[in-house]
């Protein structure tokens, strides 16, 4: 079931990539410079759109790596344009899809730490629910909010993506 | 494990309630009218703060009810002030805490529908991952974004809440 949550992250990144397509069309129509959208923020002391996308990707990437004990690829965080951000999402989705369900065996009890925590740790179960999931959604939603507030025509359906309805 | 996700929703609502306390203090200090914060929006065609909190609560409330086959309490959606929104969060947390792990037995295969879907349905597993979780986080994050953009002094730590660090 936590494996399915990573499948869901991949779906959210796919949705976000389609949202970025709409943002690019908007920028083209308004003759907005290629790097401008990436600099937009909700407010001065929040991170710009480029960082929101990068951190959303990293939250999922590092989550999968730490919960399986594998190494995560290093990103140089040089993205500035919408096509570059779409490529970042694409490589992140590729990394997430490289995991098999069995790779997560024992994730709940795994001891998780990172340099920023200065020796402190939490269990994989705590880390996944209380850190990975809220962080991924925070940064995907904030990216959406920045674009919508700036006039890109997107709605909740773009965020949620296709629903697997049956008749 | 999906039971734990509802525990996590309760944590997020608790965090949001503390964020609303900071918003109330901010309103008091700036002599902002009691109902003003609830009317704020990120942009004209997005819902105001009051609705963001109500929908976050409903996404979790209806998720738990539909996945267990129980009835959800009906809310009249009359909240306007911060204390009223905090009370809404409180009753939602109370409802979520009324479930036991066994109540969710069979949730993955349960057939989920709602009037708005006009006869269409999805499985409980699909509904939970692709609808409930992204909706709860969308509306919690948007509430946070509205307040932060309007000058309330909050940060990512207020959103994530206390981390269960061990030494």
Boltz contact constraints between the chains, C-beta under 6 A:
constraints:
  - contact:
      token1: [A, 1]
      token2: [B, 1]
      max_distance: 6.0
  - contact:
      token1: [A, 4]
      token2: [B, 129]
      max_distance: 6.0
  - contact:
      token1: [A, 8]
      token2: [B, 129]
      max_distance: 6.0
  - contact:
      token1: [A, 42]
      token2: [B, 145]
      max_distance: 6.0
  - contact:
      token1: [A, 42]
      token2: [B, 149]
      max_distance: 6.0
  - contact:
      token1: [A, 43]
      token2: [B, 149]
      max_distance: 6.0
  - contact:
      token1: [A, 120]
      token2: [B, 165]
      max_distance: 6.0
  - contact:
      token1: [A, 120]
      token2: [B, 167]
      max_distance: 6.0
  - contact:
      token1: [A, 121]
      token2: [B, 166]
      max_distance: 6.0
  - contact:
      token1: [A, 122]
      token2: [B, 164]
      max_distance: 6.0
  - contact:
      token1: [A, 126]
      token2: [B, 164]
      max_distance: 6.0
  - contact:
      token1: [A, 129]
      token2: [B, 4]
      max_distance: 6.0
  - contact:
      token1: [A, 129]
      token2: [B, 8]
      max_distance: 6.0
  - contact:
      token1: [A, 134]
      token2: [B, 160]
      max_distance: 6.0
  - contact:
      token1: [A, 137]
      token2: [B, 137]
      max_distance: 6.0
  - contact:
      token1: [A, 138]
      token2: [B, 141]
      max_distance: 6.0
  - contact:
      token1: [A, 141]
      token2: [B, 138]
      max_distance: 6.0
  - contact:
      token1: [A, 141]
      token2: [B, 141]
      max_distance: 6.0
  - contact:
      token1: [A, 145]
      token2: [B, 42]
      max_distance: 6.0
  - contact:
      token1: [A, 145]
      token2: [B, 145]
      max_distance: 6.0
  - contact:
      token1: [A, 149]
      token2: [B, 42]
      max_distance: 6.0
  - contact:
      token1: [A, 149]
      token2: [B, 43]
      max_distance: 6.0
  - contact:
      token1: [A, 160]
      token2: [B, 134]
      max_distance: 6.0
  - contact:
      token1: [A, 164]
      token2: [B, 122]
      max_distance: 6.0
  - contact:
      token1: [A, 164]
      token2: [B, 126]
      max_distance: 6.0
  - contact:
      token1: [A, 165]
      token2: [B, 120]
      max_distance: 6.0
  - contact:
      token1: [A, 166]
      token2: [B, 121]
      max_distance: 6.0
  - contact:
      token1: [A, 167]
      token2: [B, 120]
      max_distance: 6.0
